[in-house]
Amino acid sequence: MYDLQGKVALVTGAAGAGGLGRAIALRLAKEGADLVVNDLSEESAPRQGLPDVVREIEALGRRALPVYADVSSAQQVEHMMTATFEAFGRIDILVNNAGAPAGPDRVPVIELEEEAFDLVQRVNVRGTFLCSRAAARAMIARDEGGRIINISSTAGKQGMARFAAYCASKFAVRGFSQALALELAPYDITVNSICPGLVATERIDDIASALTPDSRSASDYRQEMIEQAIASIPLRRMTEAADIAMMAAFLASEEAAFLTGRSYVVDGGGLLD
């Protein structure tokens, strides 16, 4: 177990019922941190529910603040940071988890529309930049160090057909993390990225719907995706949200104090680099 008592963490994209953000927020709370949990809006999707996440965190004996904000908007990110300081007076850990939904971007590049490409970059890259900038400014001002953890992907280490927009964004997140790590090292702020493989969350449904051929059903294609993923993983199971949450908790802790600028693949051995 990692001791995060007295720490305040902000996790973006935390409302999904079985998503990475929710799992990470709950794991950090179990380790003792108070949480600010973010998502796009209360009405953005029926499966989302920041109030449920807040209740789960409070049941663990920790404090939690829900903040609805678009991470690609500088103004809304600043509002989120202001709300964090009004509630807790500090921020020690930022987890940039919010991601653009899979959909019109999962096509060959020759069919990829600019709007679909731009949306992925706006959320995945611009959102990571804006939240990191705001948190870094606050951490530097407090002069007590900090942790920034960015969620990239194995698709940010190896390209995939029909994932060009997504791959571009996740490669960018890793490069951004390395550069920011060098800039923030003098302030004892570490910056690392996590690269999950295909994770067993509801996003698989979105990906399957986007990639399913016209002659197939989305449910059948989803099952095929899962079977193919498991067959390619030496440890013979899908990556789970809890696996990513465990790595996030480690990187947020003092045990990872001398690690920065790194990207950590969590995929059961599927991608060896």
N, C-alpha and C positions, 0 to 999 in steps of 0.2 A: 504494500500500500504506500501511496505517496502523500506526504503531508502538505496540503494546500490551505491549511487553516489561516484565516485572515486575508486570503487572496480574493480578488474580484476578477471574474472572467466574463468576457463577452463572446458569445457564439452566434454567428450569423447563420441564417437558413436552418433554424432549429425546430420548425413546427411540424415537419413530416412525421406521421405516426410511427414509422419504422426507419426513419432516415438517420444519416450520419450525425447531423447536427443535434438531434434529440439525444442520441446515444452518448455523444461527447459531452453535452451539457450535464446529463445525469451522472456520468462517470466523474466529471470534475466536482460535482456537488458531493458525491460519495467520498471524494478525497478531501472535502472540507471547504471548497470554494463557494462563495456566493456568486450568483449568476445574473447576467443580463442576457436574455434570449431574444433573438431577432427573427423576423420574417417579413415578407413583402407586404402583406395586408391581411386583415381578418377575413376578407371575402375571397382571397386569391384561389382557394381550392377547398372543397369540403373535407378532404382528409387532413388538412392542416388544423392545428389547434394549439397556439401558444398558451392559452389558459390551462390546458391539460398538462403541458410541460411544467408550467409554474407550480401547479398543484403537486406534481411528482417531486419536484425539487424541494418544495416546502415540507413534504412528507419525510424527507431525508434530514430535516432540521436546518436547512439552509435558506437564506433569503433569495428571492428571485424577482426580477423586473422584466416584464414583456415590453418590447419596443418594436412597433411596426415601422419599417423604413425601407426604402429602395436603396440598396448599397451602391447603385450606379449614380446616385444623385449626391453631389457634394453637400448640398444644403441639408438633405435628410440625414446623411452620415454625421454631420456636425450636430444636428438635433439629437441623434442617438447618443453621441458622446456627451453632450450636455446633460441629457437625462441620466446617463450612467453616473456622472459626477454629482448630480443633485441627489441621487439615491444612495450612493456608496462612497463618494469622495475620492475615488481612485479607480484605476484599471491596471491590473497586473498581467493579464493573459488575454490575448485576442486570438480567436480561431476563425479564420476566414473560410467558411464552409459553403456559403450561399452559392448556388450555381444556376445557370440558365436551364430551363426545361428542355429535354430532348424532344425533337420534333422536326420542323422543316429543314433544320441544318443537317440531318443525317441522310444526305444524298451525295452522289458524285459531284465533284467540284464543278463540272461543266453544267450542272443543273442547280447549283447553289445560288440562291438569291442574296443580294447584298444585305437586305434587311435581316435575313436569318443569320448570316455571318456576323453582322454588327451586333445583334442582340447577345450572342454568345460572348463576344469580346467585351461588350459593355458590362455584363454581369460578372463574368469570371475573371476578367483582367482589370477593368476599370474599378469594379467593386473591391477587389483585393487591394488595389493601389489606394483608393480613397480611405478605406477603413484602416489600412496599415499606416497611412500618413497621419490620420487623426489620432490613432492610438500611440504612435511613436512620439508625436509632439507632446501628448499628455504624460507619457512615461519619462521622457527627457526632463520635462518640467518638474516632476516629482523627484527625479534623481535617485530612484530606488531600483533600477533595472526593470526587466520585464521579459515576457515571452510572446512572440508572434508565431503562430502556427498556420500555415497555408495548406489547404487541401488541393493537391494537384491530382495526378492519376498516372497509372501505367501508360495511358495514352499521352501523357506528357513526357514520356521517355522513348516511346516507339510509335510511329505513325500507324494509322489504321484506315483502310479504305472506307469511304463514306463518313468518316469522322474528322474531316479536315478542319472544320471550324473549331470543333472541340479540342482536337490535338493542338492546334495553334494556340488556343487559350491556355491549355495546361502546360505546354512547353514554356509559354510566356510567364506563367506563375512561378515555375522553377527558376527561370532566369532572374525574374524580379526578386525572388526570395534571396538568391545568392548576392545580388547587388546590395539589397537592403541590409543583409547580414553584415557585410563589410562596413557599411555606413554607421550601423548602430552598435557595433561591437565596443567602441570606446565608452558607450553609456551602459554597458553590461546588459544590453537587450539582445537576446538571441532570436534568430529567425530561421525556421526550418520548414520544410514541406513534407507532407505525407502523400504517397502515391498508391492509392488503393487499386486493386484489381476490380473486376466486376463484383459489386457488392449486392448481397441479398436484401435489397430494399424495394420499395414500390417504384423506384425509378426504372427497374427492369421492365415494368409494364409499359412505360413511356417509350423506352428504347425499342422494345419488341413491336409496338404499334407503328413506330416510325420506319422500321426496317422490314416488316413483314411483306413478302411478295403478295401480289394480288391473288394468287392461286392458293394461298395458305390462310389459316386462321391465326389471329394474333396469339391466342392461348397456346396453340400447338408450336408456333415459332418461339414463343417465350420458353417453353419447356425444352425445346431443342437448344436454345442459347445456353440454358443452365446446364444441360447435359454436356455440351461441348466445353463449357468453361471448367466443369469439374474434371473432365477427362484430361484437360491440359494442366491441371494443378497437381504437383507431386504429393501434396498433403491430402488430396482427394476430397476436398469440400470447398464450397463457395466461401469467399471472404464475407465475414459478417460485420455488421456495424460495431459490435463490441470489440472486434479486433482493432478497428481504427480508433475507437475511443480509448483503448488501452495504450496505444502509441501516443495519442494526444496527451493523455495524463502523464506519461513518462516525460515527454518533451516539455510539459508545463512545470515539471518538478525540479527540485534542486539537483537530483541525480543526473539531469541533462544539462547542468550549468555550463559545461565545457564543450557543448555541441552547438555549432551554428553554421549556417550556410549549407546544410546537408539536405538531401531528399531521401526519404525512407520508403522503400517499396514494401507494401503489406499485401501479399497476394498468395501466400502458401507456397512460394517457390516457382510460380508460373513464369516470372520474368527475372532472369539472372543477369545482372549488369555489373 
